[in-house]
Amino acid sequence: MKVYARIFFFFLVLAICVSLLYRLNFTDKNEKKFLCREVPEGYEVVLYGKRNEEFFSIVYPKEPEIISIADDILEISVSTGSPSRYTFYFDSKSVKISETFFNPMLIDNKYVAYMENDRLILVDIFREGILYKDIVRDFSKMADSISAVISIEPLENGDFFLQYYKGDEMQIITEKIKKED
């Protein structure tokens, strides 16, 4: 009887350990995030969910660029000619897809800045309501309007330092942008 009890407890402890390892994601090393493959129409990008199931698929006429920008976030972009590219983001952990942005500037792997009608729009990647800023300035005219923005640096309190080219003279301006304004 003692032998059977020991075997039972051995397998019980083994089952608990395997369960804990699975729960802590030690067994998810083979988890797929994406696949990019050539198809007759161009290139298909397939994004995978938490259990390696196909979550989203899109076909582009030319090969997209896929970059891992954080542990669980991919940046998928396709160029339509210099300096034009369309980009969206995928969070494989929360299985979220962002909207598609035109020529975005990524900030701190959390925010995206892009130009729309001569306005600088600053938002959190997945539009979770964390940040939305519509910034109107006399940005210098550029072939790619986001090029008028030199840098955007987030501060610990949620504010930002914005550095950009202003007007026809392309004067360099640095200013602090408050999150709550």
Residue pairs with C-beta under 8 A, 6 or more apart in sequence:
21 27
30 52
31 48
31 50
31 52
31 92
32 48
32 52
33 47
33 48
33 68
33 74
33 90
33 92
34 45
34 46
34 47
34 48
34 66
34 74
34 76
34 90
35 44
35 45
35 46
35 48
36 43
36 44
36 45
36 46
36 63
36 64
36 66
37 43
37 44
37 46
38 44
38 63
39 59
41 59
41 61
42 59
42 60
42 61
42 62
42 63
43 59
43 60
43 61
43 62
43 63
43 64
44 57
44 58
44 59
44 60
45 57
45 58
45 59
45 60
45 64
45 66
45 76
46 54
46 56
46 57
47 54
47 55
47 56
47 57
47 74
47 90
47 92
47 97
48 54
48 55
48 92
49 55
49 92
49 95
50 92
50 93
50 95
55 95
56 90
56 97
60 78
62 78
62 79
63 78
64 76
64 77
64 78
65 75
65 76
65 77
65 78
65 79
66 74
66 75
66 76
67 74
67 75
67 77
68 74
68 75
69 75
69 89
69 106
69 109
70 109
71 93
72 91
72 92
72 93
72 94
73 89
73 90
73 91
73 92
73 109
73 125
74 89
74 90
74 92
75 87
75 89
75 106
76 87
76 88
76 89
76 90
77 85
77 86
77 87
77 88
78 85
78 86
79 85
80 86
83 103
83 143
83 144
83 147
84 102
84 103
84 144
85 102
85 103
86 100
86 101
86 102
87 100
87 101
87 102
87 103
87 104
88 97
88 98
88 99
88 100
88 101
89 97
89 98
89 112
89 125
89 126
90 96
90 97
90 98
91 97
91 125
91 126
94 126
96 126
98 112
98 125
98 126
98 127
99 127
101 112
101 114
102 114
103 114
103 115
103 144
103 145
103 146
104 112
104 113
104 114
104 146
105 112
105 113
105 114
105 146
105 149
105 152
106 112
107 113
107 122
107 152
107 153
107 154
107 160
108 154
110 124
110 125
110 130
110 154
111 122
111 123
111 124
111 125
111 131
111 152
111 154
112 122
112 123
112 124
112 125
113 120
113 121
113 122
113 146
113 149
113 152
114 120
114 121
114 146
115 121
115 139
115 145
115 146
115 148
115 149
118 136
118 139
118 145
119 134
119 135
119 136
120 133
120 134
120 135
120 136
120 137
120 139
120 149
120 162
120 164
121 132
121 133
121 134
121 135
122 131
122 132
122 133
122 135
122 152
122 160
122 177
123 131
123 132
123 133
124 130
124 131
124 132
131 158
131 179
133 160
133 177
133 179
133 181
135 162
135 177
137 164
137 166
137 173
138 166
138 167
139 145
139 148
139 149
139 164
139 165
139 166
140 148
140 164
140 165
140 166
140 167
140 168
140 170
141 148
141 168
142 148
142 165
148 164
148 165
149 162
149 163
149 164
150 163
150 164
150 165
150 172
151 161
151 162
151 163
152 160
152 161
152 162
152 163
153 160
153 161
153 163
154 160
155 161
155 176
157 179
158 179
158 180
159 176
159 177
159 178
159 179
160 176
160 177
160 179
161 174
161 175
161 176
161 177
162 174
162 175
162 176
162 177
163 172
163 173
163 174
164 172
164 173
165 171
165 172
165 173
166 172
166 173
